[in-house]
């Protein structure tokens, strides 16, 4: 068995950047660059769809499948071993459902709105499969991470505006459902051989002290955490996640701090942030 590395999968995916889906099936079996913008359309006829047997259907997951299949020497069995027993990966929920808990990670936003999953601040690495959600919490799109840095995750995606392209998102974007780590041949967090464009700048979560009168996305994050864990104001009402730090948010903060064994100041200082993100069960 010859599994591929994360770098090989990314290189295979990068080949298709700029590829347009076709209006008909006529050219969908060609993978050469000269056919990338031939017969452009929006009918989901694509080379990844052709390879995965789903031509004419949404193809974001099929592009991930094609890249790993190609990187594995076009061996479906080897690709299947990398993708947790799933090949072809043709629906956005398949890989997430197939992977075990050690290889899938909820995004920052989803952890606190769903109240599930990993409680650490997992930072994706190049080669991870990214899974997106929509407003109904359905898994609706997917791609592959090629870089992480400066608070953003950078992706390769098929079926993005009818083509294969690069995208980027804030790591706290609410539409990122989570990440799945494929079972690559190399160790999961080792990418020394990757070229410079695979930016691996460490991501550090920076937060500020929040108190009465503050407003903005960080206040929303604090409110979301308290809402998810059931901390309420003095009247027993759940918080509105509105980004405004008022008296009700201060009251809930004191209850959170009491639970965590901290001084009940009603202020989200460094100790409160750290404890809330690491100690809540």
Buried (B, 14 or more C-beta within 10 A) or exposed (E): EEBBBBBBBBBBBBBBBEBBBBBEBEBBBBBEEEBBEEBEEEBBBBBBBBBBEBBBBBBBBBBBBBBBBBBBEEBBEBBBBBBBEBBBBBBBBBBBEBBEEEBBBBBBBBBBBBEEBBBEBBBBBBBBBBBBBEEEEEBBBBBBBBBBBEBBBBBBBBBBEBBBBBBBBBBBBBBBBBBBBBEBBBEBEEBEEBEEEBBBEEBEEEBEEBBEEBEEEBBBBBBBBBBBBEBBBEEEEBBEBEBBBBEBBBBBBBBBBEBBEBEEBBBBBEBBBEBBBEEBE
